[in-house]
Amino acid sequence: MDPHQPNYPPGNQNPPPFAPYPPQYPMTNNGKAIAALVLGISSLAALLMLPGLGIVIGILGIIFGILALKELKTRRQAGQGMAIAGLICGGLGTLIHLIMIAFIVFAFIAALAYGTSEGSYSEDSYYEDGVETDMNTDSFY
């Protein structure tokens, strides 16, 4: 054997086998992340049907989203995007519901206040040429 030639293995030999890869299991989705997404979207959908119930659904979506994000830090599961989307939709749905309810309460209070004001319609008066006239005295104000 010549000392100047590289030391090659004899011909027709296969390379040593590689160690087998560990089995790859598919990642499962976090159940709380799925629940957060469903509840968040449901709170937005409840805008058209039940304004009061949407607040409860939205708050539950926020809670499940936070719990899912905490679990995803320790477990090997998928679902971070679903948890974040559930948080956003739940928060947005809750906020819109609160604004709607505040608007409805404000409109109701304004309607009550306007209905009891002095400018309301009275059966004892009528308008003639833009001037309110008292029907009992036929005098102009």
Residue, then its C-alpha position, 0 to 999 in steps of 0.5 A: m500500500d502506498p503511503h501517499q494515497p488516501n485510505y479508501p475502504p475497499g470497493n462495494q461496501n455500503p456506508p454505515p447505517f444512520a440511526p433511525y429518526p424518532p417517530q414524529y407524531p402530529m401536533t394536536n390542537n389545544g382545546k382551550a384555543i379552539a374554544a377561545l376562537v369559537l367563543g370569540i367569533s360567537s360574541l361577534a355573531a351575537l351582535l345581530m341577535l342578543p346584545g346582552l349575551g354577547i358580553v358573557i360569550g366575549i368574556l369567556g372567549i378572552i378567559f379561554g384565550i389567556l388560559a390557552l396561551k399559558e398552556l401552550k408555553t408548557r405543552r407541545q401543542a398547536g393553537q397559538g394563532m387560534a388563541i390570539a384570534g379568540l382573544i381579539c374577537g372576544g375583546l372586540g365583541t365585548l367592547i362593541h356590545l358594551i358600546m351598544i348597551a351604553f347607546i341604548v341606555f343613553a337613548f332610553i334616558a334621553a327619550l324619557a327626559y324629552g318626553t317629560s319636557e315642557g315642549s311636549y304635545s299637550e291636548d289643550s293646545y294646538y298650533e296655528d300659524g306657528v304659534e301655540t294657542d291655548m284652546n281653553t282661553d283662545s289667547f296667544y302666548 
